[in-house]
C-alpha cells in the first residue's frame, strides 16, 4: 500500500523527538495493547500489510524524503537507548532491532544496550536461549560498516559473556568487513571461538568453504596479500591454526584462490577475477612463529591443502543440519525472514 502525499507531509512536519514518540507509541500499542495498527496514527492504515512490522515501517520509510528518513533512523537509535530494560518490552526491542536491520540504522552502534541489559531481556524468562542478545549481535553484524563505532560495538558484543561459539562465523565476517586490513588479527581474536564452533556443530565441508569465501570477499585482495603472512599457517597439520581457511579457499575444482611464483616473489589472485594479481610482501623475518614464505612451504600450502589442514568450519548463513537446529532456536522466524537467512 503506497503512502499518499498528505500522509508523507504529516510525517514531514514532525521533529525528531515527535517521530520518536510516534514510533514508541506505535510499537508499545502494537505489541503491548492488542496489536492494533492504529497505534501508529496517523499512518496506521499502512501497518499490517507486510509480513511483519519492520517491513511495514520500511515501506513508510521508503516513501519519505531523505530528511525524514534521517529523522526516522535517529528515532530508532534514540528509542533503543531510552526503552526500559524490562522483559515486558522484549517484543518492542526485538522490533527495533528488526527495523534497524531493514533500514540499515548504523546510528545504533553507539546506543546498543549494554550486554547486561541484553542478557536480562528474554522472551521466555525460563529459557536462556530466548535472550535478546542473539538478535542484537545478528543485527549489528548484518549492518556493520567500516567505522570506529561499528568496530567498537562488535568488540563489545564479542567480549560479552553472552557470546557463544554459534556466533563465531558471523562475527568473523563482520569484523573483516569493518576493518579488512586487520583480518589476521580478527582470526587470532576469534580463533578459539571458531574452533569450538567447528567441534560443537560438527560442520560439513560445504559450510567451511562458504564461510571462507565470505571472509575472502570481505577483504580486498591487496589487503589480503598484505596480511597473508600474519595468518597462522604452519606446514604441519594444526587444528588451532588458520589452515582451515587456506584449505577451504584452495581445495577442489571450485577453488577461489590461486598463486604463482615469479622470481623470488609470490603473487595471489582471485580465480573469479583472473586478470588481477597481487604480490605477497616477504615479511617472514619479522613474524614468528609464522613459517617463512619459502617455495617448499608454498608448495605444501597450496598444492596439498588437504594434507595440512585438519579442521572444518562453518558459514554463519549456510550450516549443516545439526547447526541449523541451534540457529532456529536462537533466531526467531521473523528476523530470519527480514534479514535473509537461509535454511540450507
N, C-alpha and C positions, 0 to 999 in steps of 0.2 A: 504494500500500500504506500503510495507516494505522498509526501507531505505537500500540502498546498502552501502557497506563498504567505498567506496570512498567519499560518501556524509557525512558519520559519521566522517571520517578522516578530511574533510574540516571544519566541525564544531569544531572538537577537537583541531585544530590549533589556534582557536580564543581565545583571552584573555577575561576576564570578561567584560571589557569595550566594546570590539568588539561584544560580544554576546548581550550586552545591546543595542548597536547601531543597530545590525541586527534585534532585536525584535522591537525596536521603529520604524525603517524604515518600517518594515513589517506591523505592526499594523496601522501606520498612512496611509500607502499606501492602505491597505486593506479597512479601514473604511472611509478615507477622500478623496481618489483619485480613486474611481470607483470599489473597491472590487477585484482588480487583485491579484491573489495568487503569481504572480511573483515579488511582492514587497518583498517577503521572499527569494529572490535569495541568495544563490544557492540551496535552499531547497523548492522553490516554487512548484515543482512537487508534493510535499507531502501535500499541503494545498488545502482544498476544498473537501476532501474525506469523512470526518466525518460529523456529524450533525452540528457542529459548530467549530469555530476557536480554542476554548480551547481544544477540543478533538484532533484536528489536531496537536496542539503543544504537547499534551500528547503523541501521537504516536511517534513523533520525540524524545521526552524526553526519552521514554522507550527504544529506540534503542541506546541510548548513554551510554558510560561508566559512572561510578559513579562520576568521577572527573568533567565531563562535565555537568552532572545533577546538581551538586552543583553550578556550574557557572550559569546555567540557572535559578535556584532558586534565587540566589543573583541578577541576572539581572532583574528579575521580581520585586523584592523589590526595587532596586535602581531606576528603571524606574517609579514605582509608586510614589516615592518620588520626582522625577525630573520633571514629567509632569506638565505643567501649569494647574492651576485650572480654566479652561475655558470651557464653555458649548460645544464648538466645539470638545472637546476631551472626551465628555461623553462616547461615544462608546468604545474609547480606554481604559479609566479607567474601564468600565464595563468588557471588555475583560480581562484586567489584573486581576480583582478580580475572574473571572471565571477560569482563568489559575491558579491562586493561590489556588483555591479550589480543582481542579482536581490534581494538583501536590503537594498538601499539603505544600505550601510555608509558613512555620512558620516564615520565616525571615521578613514577612510583619508586624509583631506585633510592631516592633519599628518604622515603617515608614508609617503606615496608615495615610493618610492625616488628617488634623485637622477636627473637627466636622464642623467648619465654612466653610471650603472648600468643604466638602462633601455635606452640605446642599445647597451650592451655585450651585452645578452642577445638572442640570436637563435635562432629555431627551426632555421634553416639558416645555419651560420657563413659560408657563401659568398654568401648572399643578403641584402643590406642591407634589403630591403623586409620581411623577416621579423622586424624589430626589435619588441620588446615595447612600444615607445613608442606605436604605433598603438592597441593595446589599452588602455594606460594613459590616454591623453587621451580616448579614446572613453568609457571608464567614468567618469572624473571629470566630463566634460561631461554625461553622462547623469544623474548623481545630484547634480549641483551644486545647492546651496540658498543662500539669501541669508545667508551668514555670512562673516566675515572670513577664516576658514580656507579656505573654498571659493574665495574670490576670489584669495587668495594662491597657492593650489595651481594654479589655472588660469593665473595670470600666469606662474608659474614654468615651466609646460609650454609656454606660447605663446612665451616668450622663449628657450626651449631651442633649440640649433642643429638638433635633430632635427625641429623643427616645419616642416611643409611646407604649401604653399597648399591642398592637398587637405583640410586640417582647418579652413580659414578659416571656412566657414559654420557648422560645428559649434561652433567657439569663439565666434563672434559671438553665436549664440543663447544659449549657456551664460552668457556674461558679462552679457548683457541680462537673463537670468533671475535672476542672482545680485545684480546691482546695477542695477536698471532705471532709476533716476533719473540714472545716468551714461551712458545709452545713446549720446548723441552722441560722448562720449569713447571709447567702445568702437569706434564706427565709425571714428574717426580713428586709433585704435591699430591696427586691423586693415585699414585701407583698402588698403595696398599688397598684403597677402596676398590679400584678396578680389579685387582687380583681377587678380592673377596667376592666381587660381583661374578667373575668368571666361575668361581668354585660353587658359590651358593645357588646360582641359577642354571648351572650345567648348560652353558650356552653353546649353540651349534656353530659350525663353520661359516655358513652364510651370514649369521649375525655378526661375527667378528669382522668380516670383510666390509659390511655396511658401516659399522662404527669407524673402522679405519678410513674409509672413503669420506665419511662425514668430517672427520678431523682433517684429513688431507685437503678437502675442499675449503675448509675454513681458514687455511693458511696459504697465503700467496706463495708461489713456487720459489721466488727469490728468498723469502723469509724461511721457507722450509730448508733450502740448501744451506743458508747461513747458520741455521740452528741444528742441522743434521748431526754434527759431531757431538752435540751436547746431550743427545739421547743416550740411554744406557743400552749398548748393543754389543755385549760380549760375544765372542765367536762360539763359545760353548753354550749349550742349552741352559737357560736360566729362567724359570717361570716368574721371577721377580724383576726381570729386566723389561725393556721395551721391544724385545724381539718379536712379540706377537704382532706389533704394529707393522714392522717391516715385512714380516711373513705374509700378513693379510694383503698388503699392497702389491707384493711381487709374485705371489704364487698363483698358479693356474693360468689358463689361457686368457682369462679376462683381467689380468694384472693391469694396474694403472700406473705403476712407477717403473721406469727403466733407467739404466745408466750406461755410460761409455767412458773409456779411458782415452785420454789424448795427451801423449807425453807423460808427464808426471801428475797430471791433473785428472780429476774425475768430474763428470757432469751428470746432472739428473734431468729427467724430462717426464712430463705427464703424457701418457700414451694418447690421451684424448686431445692433446694439443702438441702433436709431434714436432712442429716446427720450432718450438721453444726449448732451448737447453740452458741450464744454469750451472755455473761452476760451484763446486763444494769447496769452501775455504779449508786449507790444511791447518787445523788448529789442534792437532793431536798432541803436540808438545806441551800445550798449556792445560790440557784437560786430562785428568785422572779420576777414576780408573777406566775411563772410556778408552778402548784399544786404538792403536794407531790406525789411520785410514790407509792401510797398506793394500797392495794389489791382491795379496792372498786373502786378506780379511774381506775385501770387497767381493772376491770370487765366491767365498763361502756365504757371505750375507745375501748376495743377490742371486747366485746360481743354485744354491741349495738351501733355500729358506726353510723348507720343512725339517731339515736336519738340525737347525739351530734354534728353532722356536717351538717350545712345547706347550705354550699357554694358549688358551682360547679366550675369545672376547665376545662382547655383545654390543648391539646397537640399541640405543635407548628407544628408538621408534620401530625396531624390527627385531624382535627377540623370539626365542623358541617357546614352545607351549608351556613349559614349566615356569618360565619367567613371566609369560603373559598372565598367568593366574595371579601372580603377585601384583602386576600392574593394574589389572582390573579392580583389585581391591583398593589400590592406592588412588586411582584416578576415577572420579565419577564419570558416568557415561556422557554427561553434558559437556564437561570440559574436553573429553576426548573428541567429541564431535566438533566443538568450536575450534580446537587447535589442530585438527587434522591427524590425530593419532591413528595408526593403522594396526589392525589386529592380525597381522600376518606378515 
